[in-house]
Amino acid sequence: MKKPLPDVACEAQSETRGRLNWVGMSQIELPIEVLDGEDQPVRVPTLADAFVNLIDPNSKGIHMSRLYLRLDQFSLGGAVSVERLQGLLADFIDSHAGLSDRAHVAFRFDYYERRASLLSDNSGWKHYPAEIRAQLGPGGFMCELGVEIPYSSTCPCSAALSRQLIMEHFAERFAGQESVALDEALAWLATPEGVNATPHSQRSIAQIRVRLQPGQEIDISALISLIEGALQTPVQAAVKREDEQEFARLNAANLMFCEDAARRLQAALNAAESHFADFWARVNHYESLHPHDAVAVVTKGVPGGYSDDPELVCKR
């Protein structure tokens, strides 16, 4: 008869008494299913975290294999949903009865979606780093969706200074002429000499976290569309000349400092059809003029929410 294997986690007491806030595993390689923009399940590779607290000060530790096996079964059960996440965390706690009363899980992954070009009939894949996090405990259940969205930002100050140089250059070119033929002026403006300054712009990143209301769905595509719609200058994958020209027009029509971008996101997230319980947004303008970044952070301002977390307010 095979002898039972020793279980040190159950049999041994801790050398030093004490409760632990969180114990578990991080960077777990695990594929899960998420819904795409057409509500079709897509399997994505993730790096997952699985944690419970340890409330028994005498216990040696938790049963990490129980967390892993439940997480593994979760990955095979269909697309991730708020309801399934809550059930997973409740299972984490049940599997550690007497040891834990809080549980946490997170999935970090790259979300890919085809996005249409601005004017042409083309489309291309765009990449958005994403994260789904959930927590369950005596204080209730929380589910959060995070995504990073690239866009272009053109400096309003640089645009104004460029316009001044172009105006002055135009005045010098046609100085002394009582009238300027429209065709002559247009032909000159179409040359490299005609536009002697251009504003600086840069690729920028909006980092978004939203805390979902009870019953809200995990809709990554809808959140991306909301943010790109607010900023109006999404980076492009497949680009023909008409798309590039439209991109230039959109940048000129949406000049913005980082403060402008943050306020746009604040307004869009507050006005979203599915109101979020809380949100946090950080915009990063990777300056082409400076060797440093321009950054703005905005939250919904919920008491006890993101705005009261000093580590998160300016965290990149």
Number of C-alpha atoms within 10 A of each C-alpha: 3 4 5 6 6 8 9 11 14 12 10 12 14 14 9 10 12 14 15 14 12 16 18 20 16 14 13 15 11 18 18 23 20 20 18 18 15 7 11 10 15 15 15 15 15 21 16 22 21 23 25 29 22 24 17 17 15 16 22 19 20 21 18 17 11 14 25 19 11 16 22 14 11 18 16 12 11 16 18 19 19 22 13 14 23 20 13 22 26 19 17 28 22 13 16 19 10 12 21 24 18 24 25 27 25 22 23 20 19 15 23 17 17 15 16 17 22 23 15 13 11 15 16 14 14 17 15 19 14 21 21 23 19 20 21 23 17 7 8 8 18 19 25 21 21 21 23 21 22 23 20 24 28 26 21 17 14 17 17 12 14 18 17 13 15 18 15 12 17 18 12 10 14 12 11 8 9 6 8 10 8 9 9 9 14 11 10 15 15 10 10 9 13 17 17 16 17 14 16 16 21 15 17 24 18 25 20 24 23 23 21 20 16 13 9 16 13 19 15 21 18 12 20 19 15 14 23 18 14 19 25 16 26 23 18 20 17 19 20 14 10 13 18 16 14 15 22 15 12 18 20 17 12 19 21 20 18 22 14 15 24 24 18 17 26 20 12 16 25 17 11 11 8 12 15 19 18 21 26 23 27 25 28 23 26 19 18 12 12 8 7 10 14 14 20 19 24 20 24 19 13 12 9 8 15 22 19 13 10 9 10 13 17 13 8 11
